């Protein structure tokens, strides 16, 4: 019963954090508020959440990484793929090796494999925390795409490195050759497993839907089970469940394009996944806060592992790790961006000061968050022989400190760097977009014309088919004329104004609908039906 109660308190804290974040007069990111609320829970109850590493990893990471892979914009990722790969793979390897040796040198009591494990968990970045920080100062679109792509890949690469570091700590040995071969299997089989599970699940549910109809609840439940199925199957064959969850999400994008489905099901599924993402991300930060009182109360024993007596040495170690991470990231980001998006004419359009701000903002956006906490909590409790895992509490304490310090630093520094910041524009796909709009509009006219002709030939069909078909086709012809008779900028301006007018119309409809319902001129059933239609229209236009 206590476990159920604490779970409900954690979820309530996530809800309250959203309200508190909006109420605060200053911009404080939601993760910091959630950590504070978690600390309040930890101080106000004698019950403590005992986190099982394997269970924690299974419950939290697969759905979050799956959703990241599913929703990340694939075209934008492909355009800046070289930059993303350099940050997500090259920087992670540099961080694990460089910071691993640095941490071991700084804290000799922490064995080298454990230092590598700590470096691996602090290497992934968290774009969700960055978005929360920059809520009042929007991040340039291209920078956010790069950060999202980097986070998606470095989550997987960092956790794979963590796996090897833990294996070295448990066995007491490490072979580069064996590790390379094992990495090929772990990565390749993990990626393949995620794709296979997604394709099998989506094809099966598409076949069932064609035969017996589509059930929205079942469709949503299948999408929720896919990341767990991919993770568990990959782990069963000793591959990377993390990479399987990521590849399953990426494959979901392409599988959905070919399988279709009902629009209502997709809208409901998006709402469910939004709620799950909000809850899981929030619960992880609340859990961090809930663990803080215990971590701080054990600080004297934890710092004693390092050979010191003052708990302030823990703060020194945290600041040193944050400084080392920042220095490595700044140097790597500077080199990477100047070799890619800041090179040539794209970069020459920015002044030297602006280019430096781009590099600095991208560096400070490397905030540690959900994956860092989830990763460090998966450190085993004991070694193979049953003895306690060396320096586990110290690693958790330092990782928690890195998360909090990086969040606080970014909270104050990142908005200043982002104010008025511009980046080299992304390659324009306007011509392709307009061609696609023309093609689908023409296809719609052909389909409507065929249906209209079939109704005309059917003597039992209603006689209004010609007028109804012409009205709909007129809308598509108007769209085609707008696309062929104006340039891209004019089209975009028209689209913006038309969307604004449509939203004004929908909101006026809703106001009148409320008046009719309040005056009892329409029943509640009609009111709900029309209100749902207006909600769908407004969601469409807002999107």
VOSEZA-578412 format. One line per field, with one value per residue (C-alpha): residue number from 1; y, z, x. Coordinates in steps of 0.2 Angstrom, whole numbers, plus 5000, padded with zeros to 4 digits. Each point is the difference from the previous one (the first is absolute). Layout:
BEGIN
num	c(NUM|...)
north	c(Y|...)
up	c(Z|...)
east	c(X|...)
***
This chain:
BEGIN
num	c(1|2|3|4|5|6|7|8|9|10|11|12|13|14|15|16|17|18|19|20|21|22|23|24|25|26|27|28|29|30|31|32|33|34|35|36|37|38|39|40|41|42|43|44|45|46|47|48|49|50|51|52|53|54|55|56|57|58|59|60|61|62|63|64|65|66|67|68|69|70|71|72|73|74|75|76|77|78|79|80|81|82|83|84|85|86|87|88|89|90|91|92|93|94|95|96|97|98|99|100|101|102|103|104|105|106|107|108|109|110|111|112|113|114|115|116|117|118|119|120|121|122|123|124|125|126|127|128|129|130|131|132|133|134|135|136|137|138|139|140|141|142|143|144|145|146|147|148|149|150|151|152|153|154|155|156|157|158|159|160|161|162|163|164|165|166|167|168|169|170|171|172|173|174|175|176|177|178|179|180|181|182|183|184|185|186|187|188|189|190|191|192|193|194|195|196|197|198|199|200|201|202|203|204|205|206|207|208|209|210|211|212|213|214|215|216|217|218|219|220|221|222|223|224|225|226|227|228|229|230|231|232|233|234|235|236|237|238|239|240|241|242|243|244|245|246|247|248|249|250|251|252|253|254|255|256|257|258|259|260|261|262|263|264|265|266|267|268|269|270|271|272|273|274|275|276|277|278|279|280|281|282|283|284|285|286|287|288|289|290|291|292|293|294|295|296|297|298|299|300|301|302|303|304|305|306|307|308|309|310|311|312|313|314|315|316|317|318|319|320|321|322|323|324|325|326|327|328|329|330|331|332|333|334|335|336|337|338|339|340|341|342|343|344|345|346|347|348|349|350|351|352|353|354|355|356|357|358|359|360|361|362|363|364|365|366|367|368|369|370|371|372|373|374|375|376|377|378|379|380|381|382|383|384|385|386|387|388|389|390|391|392|393|394|395|396|397|398|399|400|401|402|403|404|405|406|407|408|409|410|411|412|413|414|415|416|417|418|419|420|421|422|423|424|425|426|427|428|429|430|431|432|433|434|435|436|437|438|439|440|441|442|443|444|445|446|447|448|449|450|451|452|453|454|455|456|457|458|459|460|461|462|463|464|465|466|467|468|469|470|471|472|473|474|475|476|477|478|479|480|481|482|483|484|485|486|487|488|489|490|491|492|493|494|495|496|497|498|499|500|501|502|503|504|505|506|507|508|509|510|511|512|513|514|515|516|517|518|519|520|521|522|523|524|525|526|527|528|529|530|531|532|533|534|535|536|537|538|539|540|541|542|543)
north	c(5000|5012|4997|5005|5015|5006|4997|5011|5013|5000|5002|5014|5009|4999|5009|5013|5003|5006|5012|5007|5002|5011|5010|5005|5018|4995|4986|4985|4983|4987|4987|5011|5002|4982|4996|5012|4992|4983|5006|5006|4983|4992|5011|4998|4981|4987|4988|4999|4994|4986|5000|4983|5005|4987|5004|5019|4998|4990|5011|5017|5000|4989|5011|5016|4995|4992|5016|5011|4989|5000|5019|5007|5009|4988|5012|5013|4987|4994|5017|5003|4981|5003|5013|4989|4985|5009|5006|4984|4988|5009|5011|4985|4990|5015|5003|4982|4998|5018|5002|4982|5002|5018|4994|4985|5012|5012|4986|4986|4990|4998|4986|5004|4989|5009|5017|4995|4995|5017|5009|4990|5005|5018|5000|5000|5017|5003|5012|4999|5009|5013|5003|5003|5012|5010|5000|5019|5002|4989|4989|5002|4987|4993|4999|4991|4987|4997|4999|4987|4990|5000|4995|4986|4992|5004|4993|4983|5002|5006|4986|4987|5007|4998|4982|4996|5010|4990|4984|5005|5004|4984|4989|5010|4999|5008|4995|5013|4986|4991|5016|5005|4984|5000|5018|4995|4987|5011|5014|4991|4987|5014|5011|4986|4993|5017|5001|4982|5002|5016|4993|4984|5009|5013|4988|4988|5014|5007|4982|4998|5018|4996|4984|5004|5019|5012|5001|5016|4994|4984|5010|5012|4986|4991|5016|5000|4982|5002|5008|4988|4985|5006|5003|4983|4991|5008|4997|4982|4998|5010|5015|5018|5003|5019|5000|4988|5013|5014|4991|4994|5018|5005|4985|5005|5016|4991|4986|5012|5009|4983|4993|5015|4998|5011|5019|4999|4985|5010|5015|4990|4991|5016|5006|4984|5001|5019|4995|4986|5010|5014|4988|4989|5015|5009|4984|4998|5017|4999|4983|5009|5013|4986|4992|5016|5000|4982|5005|5015|4991|4987|5013|4999|4981|5003|5013|4988|4988|5014|5001|5017|5005|5016|4998|5016|4989|4992|5018|5002|4984|5004|5017|4992|4988|5013|5011|4985|4996|5018|5002|4984|5004|5018|4994|4986|5011|5014|4988|4991|5015|5008|4985|4999|5013|5015|4996|5009|5012|4994|5005|5015|5008|5001|5012|4993|5004|4992|4984|5000|5002|4985|4989|5006|4997|4983|4996|5006|4991|4984|4998|4983|4993|4985|4988|5004|4997|4984|4994|5003|4991|4985|4997|4982|4999|4987|4991|4982|4994|5009|5014|5018|5009|5012|5018|4998|5013|5012|4998|5003|5015|5008|4996|5009|5015|5001|5000|5014|5011|4998|5005|5015|5006|4998|5009|5016|4999|4993|5013|5013|4991|4996|5018|5006|4985|4994|4986|4996|4995|4982|4995|5005|4987|5012|4994|4982|5005|5010|4985|4989|5011|5001|4981|4996|5014|4993|4982|5006|5008|4984|4989|5012|5001|4981|4998|5014|4991|4984|5009|5008|4983|4992|5004|4997|5013|5017|5014|5012|4991|5011|5016|4992|4994|5016|5009|4989|5000|5019|5000|4990|5010|5015|4992|4995|5018|5007|4988|5003|5019|5006|4999|4990|5015|5006|4983|4999|5017|4994|4985|5009|5012|4986|4991|5015|5003|4982|5000|5016|4992|4984|5010|5010|4984|4993|5016|4999|4981|5004|5013|4988|4986|5012|5007|4981|5003|4984|4984|4995|4986|5012|5011|4987|4994|5018|5004|4985|5005|5017|4993|4990|5015|5011|4987|4998|5018|5003|4986)
up	c(5000|5004|4983|4991|5011|4996|4982|5000|5010|4986|4986|5010|5002|4981|4998|5013|4992|4984|5009|5011|4985|4992|5016|5003|4996|4993|4987|5010|4990|5005|5004|5014|5007|4999|5009|5014|5002|5000|5014|5010|4998|5006|5015|5005|5000|5008|4985|4987|4982|4998|4982|4992|4986|4986|5004|5000|4983|4992|5006|4996|4985|4987|4998|5001|4987|4989|5000|4996|4985|4994|5001|4995|4983|4988|4986|5011|5009|4983|4994|5015|5003|4999|5014|5010|4998|5005|5016|5005|4996|5000|5015|5010|4997|5004|5016|5006|4997|5005|5015|5006|5002|5007|5013|5005|5001|5011|5011|5001|5011|4986|4989|4982|4993|5012|4994|4982|5005|5008|4985|4989|5009|5001|4981|4993|4999|5003|4987|5011|5014|4987|4993|5018|5003|4984|5001|5000|4988|4986|4993|4982|4990|4992|5017|5008|4986|5003|5019|4997|4988|5012|5015|4991|4994|5015|5012|4991|4998|5018|5007|4990|5006|5018|4997|4995|5015|5012|4992|5003|5018|5003|4992|5004|4982|4983|4983|4986|4987|5008|5005|4981|4994|5014|4996|4982|5006|5014|4988|4984|5008|5010|4986|4989|5015|5001|4982|4999|5015|4994|4982|5007|5012|4988|4986|5011|5007|4982|4994|5015|4997|4981|5005|5015|5002|5010|5019|5006|5018|4993|4988|5013|5012|4986|4998|5018|5000|4986|5009|5014|4988|4990|5016|5008|4984|4997|5018|4999|4985|5010|4988|5005|5005|5000|4982|4996|5008|4990|4983|5004|5002|4984|4990|5007|4990|4983|5005|5004|4983|4991|5012|5002|5012|5007|5003|5017|5006|4996|5009|5015|5000|4999|5015|5010|4995|5005|5017|5002|4995|5012|5014|4998|4998|5015|5011|4997|5005|5015|5005|4999|5012|5011|5001|5004|5019|5002|4988|5011|5016|4994|4994|5014|4997|4981|5001|5012|4985|4992|5015|5006|5014|4994|4990|4990|4990|4992|4994|4994|4990|4992|4995|4993|4990|4993|4995|4991|4991|4995|4994|4990|4992|4996|4991|4991|4995|4994|4988|4995|4995|4991|4990|4995|5002|5003|4985|4984|4995|5013|5014|4992|5001|5019|5009|5010|5016|4994|4996|5017|5008|4989|5007|5018|4999|4993|5013|5015|4993|5004|5016|5009|5005|4999|4991|5012|5015|4993|4995|5017|5009|4990|5007|5009|5018|5002|4990|4994|5017|5010|5006|4999|4983|5003|5002|4994|5012|4996|4981|5003|5011|4987|4985|5010|5003|4982|4995|5012|4997|4981|5001|5011|4989|4984|5009|5002|4985|4986|4998|4999|4986|4991|5000|4982|4994|4982|4992|4981|4993|4996|4982|4993|4994|4994|4982|5005|5012|4987|4987|5013|5004|4981|4998|5015|4995|4982|5006|5011|4985|4990|5014|5003|4981|4999|5015|4993|4983|5009|5009|4983|4992|5015|4997|5019|5005|5007|4987|5009|4997|4986|5010|5016|4990|4991|5017|5007|4984|4999|5017|4992|4984|5010|5010|4983|4993|5016|4998|4982|4999|5015|5006|5016|5012|4994|5003|5017|5004|4993|5010|5016|4997|4995|5016|5010|4992|5003|5018|5002|4992|5010|5017|4995|4996|5018|5008|4991|5004|5019|4999|4992|5013|5015|4993|4998|4981|4997|5010|5008|4988|4985|5010|5003|4982|4993|5013|4995|4982|5004|5011|4986|4988|5012|5004|4981|4997|5015|4994)
east	c(5000|5014|5008|4983|4999|5017|4997|4985|5009|5014|4987|4991|5017|5002|4983|5003|5017|4992|4988|5014|5012|4986|4997|5017|5005|5017|5004|5005|5000|4988|5014|5007|4982|4997|5016|4995|4983|5008|5012|4984|4993|5016|5000|4982|4998|5010|4998|5014|4999|5012|5004|5004|5012|4994|4981|5004|5009|4986|4985|5008|5012|4992|4984|5010|5013|4987|4990|5015|5005|4982|4997|5017|4999|5009|5003|5007|5011|5006|5005|5012|5004|5019|4999|4988|5011|5016|4991|4991|5014|5017|4996|4993|5016|5011|4990|5000|5019|5005|4989|5002|5018|4998|4987|5012|5015|4989|4993|5012|4988|4988|5006|5003|4986|4988|5007|4997|4982|4997|5007|4989|4984|5004|5004|4982|4991|4981|4991|4984|5009|5007|4983|4993|5014|4998|4981|5000|5015|4997|5014|5004|4991|5016|5009|4986|5000|5019|4997|4986|5010|5015|4990|4992|5016|5011|4987|5003|5019|5002|4990|5009|5016|4993|4996|5018|5007|4988|5006|5018|4996|4992|5012|5016|5007|4998|5005|4999|4998|4987|4991|5000|4993|4987|4996|4996|4988|4992|4997|4996|4988|4992|4996|4994|4989|4991|4996|4994|4989|4992|4997|4993|4988|4994|4997|4991|4988|4998|4994|4988|4993|4997|4991|4990|5001|5011|4998|5008|5004|5009|5010|5006|5004|5010|5011|5003|5006|5012|5014|4999|4999|5015|5010|4997|5003|5016|5006|4995|5012|5013|4999|4997|4982|5003|5005|4985|4988|5008|4999|4982|4995|5009|4992|4983|5000|5002|4989|4986|5002|4996|4987|4988|4986|4986|5004|4991|5010|5016|4994|4996|5016|5010|4991|5004|5018|5001|4993|5012|5015|4995|4997|5016|5012|4992|5000|5019|5004|4988|5009|5017|4993|4993|5017|5009|4997|5007|5014|5004|4998|5012|5012|5013|5001|5001|5014|5009|5002|5011|5012|4993|4989|4992|4984|5005|5012|4985|4995|5018|4999|4984|5006|5016|4990|4988|5014|5009|4984|4998|5017|5000|4983|5005|5016|4991|4985|5011|5009|4985|4989|5015|5002|4982|4986|5011|5012|4999|4986|4988|5012|5007|4983|5002|5012|5014|4991|4984|5010|5008|4982|4994|5014|4998|4981|5002|5013|4989|4985|5009|4989|5000|4983|4989|5012|5015|4989|4993|5017|5009|4985|5003|5017|5000|4998|5013|5014|5000|5007|4986|5011|4993|5003|5015|4996|4982|4993|5014|4996|4982|5003|5012|4988|4986|5011|5005|4981|4995|5016|4998|4981|5004|5014|4989|4986|5009|5012|4991|4986|5013|5009|4984|4993|4999|5011|4999|5008|5004|4983|4996|4999|4983|4988|4987|5000|4998|4986|4991|5002|4993|4985|4996|5001|4989|4987|5000|4998|4985|4991|5002|4993|4985|4997|5000|4988|4989|4999|4995|4986|4994|4999|4991|4981|4997|5013|4994|4999|5011|5017|5005|4998|5008|5015|5003|5000|5013|5011|4999|5009|5014|5001|5001|5015|5008|4998|5008|5015|5003|4996|5010|5018|5004|5000|4983|4993|5007|4992|4984|5000|5004|4985|4988|5005|4997|4983|4995|5005|4990|4985|5002|5001|4985|4990|5005|4994|4983|4999|5003|4986|4988|5004|4998|4983|4994|4998|5009|5002|5016|5003|5000|5011|5013|5000|5002|5013|5010|4999|5006|5014|5007|4999|5009|5013|5003|5002|5011|5011)
***
